[in-house]
Amino acid sequence: MSEGLIGAKLVSLLVRLCLLSVILAAPVYLALANFATFEPYLFPLHAIQAGERQVTPNVIIGPYPSEARLMELRRSGVRVVISLLNQDLVYEKPLIARENELASAFDMEELNAPMDSSEPANSKLNAAALAKVRAFVRSHPNTRVYVHCYLGKHRVQQVANMLVPQ
């Protein structure tokens, strides 16, 4: 076989592999981009979410709130929801959008302080988010706040550690 024919076959194979990867990746991406649509029905994920806990007299931390839970929080006096979800993550972006709509409907303020659960608290992104949360809590000492990430375990624990040093 000539080198030109081998090169053409190799290019053809690479093009096919690229097309196959797009065909396989597209449904996964679409599912993740619409995560908020089916998230309420994902019992296994909800089963591993942490519970809520009060870390200061006006700050509660916990997992991503359902619509019903957001309404309960509003009725209990929570006026501000601080989301630690990161809109750069394809599966968290629709959750943020849904929560923004619900918070608006319940006359709650929604703040986003994106964090990355795979990074330490002192990483650039997380340090900026923690500073934003700290500044808000300090400047609103009489406002009840709910701070959450998705599972209510990792990112919110960094907030708790910042607000109530161990």
C-alpha positions as CSV (number, residue, x, y, z in Angstrom):
1,M,0.0,0.0,0.0
2,S,1.2,3.5,-0.8
3,E,1.8,6.1,1.9
4,G,-0.9,8.3,0.4
5,L,-3.5,5.5,0.6
6,I,-2.6,4.8,4.3
7,G,-2.8,8.5,5.1
8,A,-6.2,8.7,3.5
9,K,-7.5,5.7,5.3
10,L,-6.2,7.1,8.6
11,V,-7.9,10.4,8.0
12,S,-11.1,8.6,7.1
13,L,-10.9,6.6,10.4
14,L,-10.2,9.7,12.4
15,V,-13.2,11.5,10.9
16,R,-15.4,8.5,11.6
17,L,-14.2,8.4,15.2
18,C,-14.9,12.1,15.7
19,L,-18.4,11.7,14.3
20,L,-19.1,8.7,16.5
21,S,-17.9,10.6,19.6
22,V,-20.2,13.5,18.7
23,I,-23.1,11.1,18.2
24,L,-22.5,9.4,21.5
25,A,-21.8,12.6,23.5
26,A,-24.7,14.6,22.2
27,P,-27.4,12.7,24.2
28,V,-25.3,12.8,27.3
29,Y,-24.8,16.6,27.0
30,L,-28.5,17.2,26.3
31,A,-29.5,15.2,29.3
32,L,-27.1,17.1,31.5
33,A,-28.1,20.4,30.1
34,N,-31.7,19.6,31.0
35,F,-30.8,18.2,34.4
36,A,-33.3,20.4,36.3
37,T,-36.1,18.7,34.4
38,F,-35.5,15.2,35.7
39,E,-33.6,16.1,38.9
40,P,-36.7,15.9,41.2
41,Y,-37.1,12.3,40.2
42,L,-33.6,11.1,41.0
43,F,-34.1,9.3,44.3
44,P,-30.6,7.9,44.5
45,L,-29.1,11.4,44.4
46,H,-31.6,12.7,46.9
47,A,-30.9,9.8,49.2
48,I,-27.2,10.8,49.6
49,Q,-28.0,14.5,50.1
50,A,-27.1,15.8,53.6
51,G,-29.7,17.3,55.9
52,E,-29.9,21.0,56.8
53,R,-28.3,22.5,59.8
54,Q,-28.2,25.9,61.4
55,V,-24.6,27.2,61.6
56,T,-25.2,30.7,62.9
57,P,-28.4,32.3,64.3
58,N,-29.3,33.5,60.8
59,V,-27.6,31.0,58.4
60,I,-28.8,27.6,57.5
61,I,-26.8,25.3,55.2
62,G,-28.0,22.3,53.2
63,P,-28.7,20.7,49.9
64,Y,-30.3,22.1,46.7
65,P,-33.9,22.8,47.8
66,S,-36.9,21.4,46.1
67,E,-39.8,23.8,45.2
68,A,-41.7,22.7,48.3
69,R,-38.7,23.1,50.5
70,L,-38.0,26.5,49.1
71,M,-41.5,27.5,50.0
72,E,-41.1,26.1,53.5
73,L,-37.9,28.1,54.0
74,R,-39.7,31.3,52.9
75,R,-42.5,30.7,55.3
76,S,-39.9,30.1,58.1
77,G,-38.4,33.6,57.5
78,V,-35.6,32.9,55.1
79,R,-35.4,35.8,52.7
80,V,-32.1,35.1,50.8
81,V,-30.9,31.9,49.1
82,I,-27.2,31.7,48.4
83,S,-26.4,29.1,45.8
84,L,-22.9,27.7,45.6
85,L,-23.7,25.9,42.3
86,N,-21.4,26.7,39.4
87,Q,-23.1,27.8,36.2
88,D,-20.0,26.7,34.3
89,L,-21.0,23.1,35.0
90,V,-23.5,22.0,32.4
91,Y,-25.6,20.1,34.9
92,E,-25.7,22.9,37.5
93,K,-26.6,25.7,35.1
94,P,-30.3,24.6,34.7
95,L,-30.6,24.1,38.4
96,I,-29.5,27.7,39.0
97,A,-32.0,28.9,36.4
98,R,-34.9,27.0,38.0
99,E,-34.0,28.2,41.5
100,N,-33.8,31.8,40.2
101,E,-37.4,31.5,38.9
102,L,-38.7,29.9,42.1
103,A,-36.9,32.4,44.4
104,S,-38.4,35.3,42.4
105,A,-41.9,33.7,42.6
106,F,-41.5,33.3,46.4
107,D,-40.2,36.9,46.7
108,M,-36.8,35.7,47.9
109,E,-33.4,37.2,46.9
110,E,-31.1,34.8,45.1
111,L,-27.3,35.2,45.1
112,N,-24.9,33.0,43.3
113,A,-21.4,32.4,44.8
114,P,-20.1,29.6,42.6
115,M,-17.7,27.1,44.1
116,D,-15.9,24.0,42.9
117,S,-16.2,21.0,45.2
118,S,-13.0,19.5,43.8
119,E,-10.9,22.5,44.8
120,P,-9.7,23.6,48.3
121,A,-11.3,26.5,50.1
122,N,-8.3,28.7,49.3
123,S,-8.5,28.2,45.5
124,K,-9.2,31.4,43.6
125,L,-12.8,30.5,42.7
126,N,-13.7,29.2,46.2
127,A,-11.9,32.0,48.1
128,A,-13.9,34.6,46.1
129,A,-17.2,32.8,46.8
130,L,-16.4,32.5,50.5
131,A,-15.5,36.2,50.6
132,K,-18.8,37.0,48.9
133,V,-20.8,34.9,51.4
134,R,-19.0,36.3,54.4
135,A,-19.5,39.9,53.2
136,F,-23.2,39.3,52.6
137,V,-23.8,37.6,56.0
138,R,-21.8,40.3,57.9
139,S,-23.6,43.1,56.1
140,H,-27.1,41.5,56.7
141,P,-26.9,40.2,60.3
142,N,-30.7,40.2,60.8
143,T,-31.5,38.4,57.5
144,R,-32.2,34.7,57.5
145,V,-30.2,33.0,54.8
146,Y,-30.1,29.5,53.3
147,V,-26.8,28.5,51.7
148,H,-26.6,25.4,49.6
149,C,-24.7,23.4,47.1
150,Y,-26.2,20.3,45.4
151,L,-25.6,17.6,48.0
152,G,-25.3,19.9,51.0
153,K,-22.0,18.3,52.0
154,H,-18.8,19.6,50.5
155,R,-19.1,23.3,49.4
156,V,-21.5,24.2,52.2
157,Q,-19.1,22.7,54.7
158,Q,-16.5,25.2,53.5
159,V,-19.0,27.9,54.2
160,A,-19.7,26.5,57.7
161,N,-16.0,26.3,58.4
162,M,-15.6,29.9,57.3
163,L,-18.5,31.2,59.4
164,V,-17.8,29.1,62.5
165,P,-14.1,28.3,62.6
166,Q,-13.3,25.0,64.3
